[in-house]
Amino acid sequence: MVRVIFTVDDEEHAVEAAGEATLMELAVRNDIEGIVGECGGCAVCGTCHVVVAQEDFHRLPPAKGAELDLLDAFDDTEDTSRLSCCIKLSPDLEGLRVRVKPIV
């Protein structure tokens, strides 16, 4: 099990993932507001944009390819912005904290 804390509009939602999943899949399965995943996790729509807590960001592999391209196209990214569809959950991400970016 991997526990993740999503912050949506200053409200925290702790959810647990069993088995393999991406952060986006976990959010969608648990009805986390603001994570839509319109493209189904193909890193082409940006409707799963999150900001990873600064203290957790180093635990993620670097963004690359389509994810970087899409993040570069956004006007509202932050230093620790990521697409949740590109973050595969694993035990070493236990307690990961992310803030959901509103879809604009």
C-alpha positions as CSV (number, residue, x, y, z in Angstrom):
1,M,0.0,0.0,0.0
2,V,1.1,3.5,-0.8
3,R,-0.6,6.4,0.9
4,V,-0.8,9.8,-1.0
5,I,-2.1,13.1,0.3
6,F,-3.9,15.2,-2.2
7,T,-4.6,18.9,-1.4
8,V,-7.6,20.4,-3.2
9,D,-8.5,23.9,-2.3
10,D,-6.6,23.7,1.0
11,E,-8.4,20.5,2.0
12,E,-6.4,17.3,2.4
13,H,-7.5,13.9,1.1
14,A,-5.4,10.9,2.1
15,V,-5.9,7.9,-0.2
16,E,-4.1,4.5,-0.5
17,A,-3.2,2.6,-3.6
18,A,-2.9,-1.2,-3.6
19,G,-1.0,-2.6,-6.6
20,E,0.4,-0.8,-9.5
21,A,-1.1,2.5,-10.5
22,T,-0.2,6.0,-11.6
23,L,-1.0,9.0,-9.4
24,M,-3.7,10.0,-11.9
25,E,-5.4,6.6,-11.8
26,L,-5.4,6.7,-8.0
27,A,-6.9,10.2,-8.0
28,V,-9.6,9.3,-10.6
29,R,-10.6,6.1,-8.7
30,N,-10.9,8.1,-5.5
31,D,-12.9,11.1,-7.0
32,I,-10.2,13.6,-6.3
33,E,-11.6,16.9,-7.6
34,G,-9.6,18.6,-10.3
35,I,-7.9,15.4,-11.7
36,V,-9.8,14.5,-14.8
37,G,-7.3,12.6,-17.0
38,E,-9.2,13.2,-20.2
39,C,-6.5,11.6,-22.3
40,G,-6.5,8.4,-20.2
41,G,-2.9,8.9,-19.0
42,C,-1.2,9.6,-22.4
43,A,0.4,12.9,-21.3
44,V,-1.4,15.0,-23.9
45,C,-4.2,16.9,-22.2
46,G,-2.8,18.3,-18.9
47,T,-6.0,17.7,-16.9
48,C,-4.0,15.8,-14.3
49,H,-1.5,18.7,-13.4
50,V,-0.3,18.6,-9.8
51,V,2.3,20.4,-7.8
52,V,4.5,18.0,-5.8
53,A,5.5,19.1,-2.3
54,Q,9.0,20.5,-2.4
55,E,10.2,18.1,0.2
56,D,8.9,15.1,-1.8
57,F,10.0,16.2,-5.3
58,H,13.5,14.6,-5.1
59,R,11.8,11.2,-4.7
60,L,10.4,11.3,-8.3
61,P,12.3,10.4,-11.4
62,P,12.8,13.5,-13.6
63,A,10.1,14.4,-16.1
64,K,10.9,13.7,-19.7
65,G,9.5,13.5,-23.2
66,A,5.8,14.4,-23.7
67,E,5.4,15.4,-20.1
68,L,8.1,18.0,-20.3
69,D,6.7,19.3,-23.6
70,L,3.2,19.7,-22.2
71,L,4.4,21.3,-18.9
72,D,6.5,23.8,-21.0
73,A,3.3,24.7,-22.9
74,F,1.4,25.7,-19.7
75,D,1.5,29.3,-18.3
76,D,0.8,28.3,-14.7
77,T,3.5,25.7,-13.9
78,E,5.5,25.8,-10.7
79,D,9.0,24.5,-10.0
80,T,7.6,21.1,-8.8
81,S,4.8,20.8,-11.4
82,R,4.2,17.3,-12.8
83,L,1.5,15.4,-14.7
84,S,0.1,12.8,-12.3
85,C,-0.3,10.4,-15.2
86,C,3.5,10.2,-15.5
87,I,4.1,9.4,-11.8
88,K,4.0,5.6,-11.2
89,L,3.3,4.8,-7.5
90,S,5.8,2.6,-5.6
91,P,6.5,2.0,-2.0
92,D,9.3,4.6,-2.0
93,L,6.6,7.3,-2.6
94,E,4.8,6.5,0.7
95,G,3.3,9.7,2.1
96,L,3.7,11.7,-1.1
97,R,2.0,15.1,-0.9
98,V,0.7,16.8,-4.0
99,R,-1.5,19.9,-4.6
100,V,-4.0,19.7,-7.4
101,K,-3.8,22.6,-9.9
102,P,-7.2,23.9,-10.9
103,I,-8.0,23.3,-14.6
104,V,-8.1,26.5,-16.4
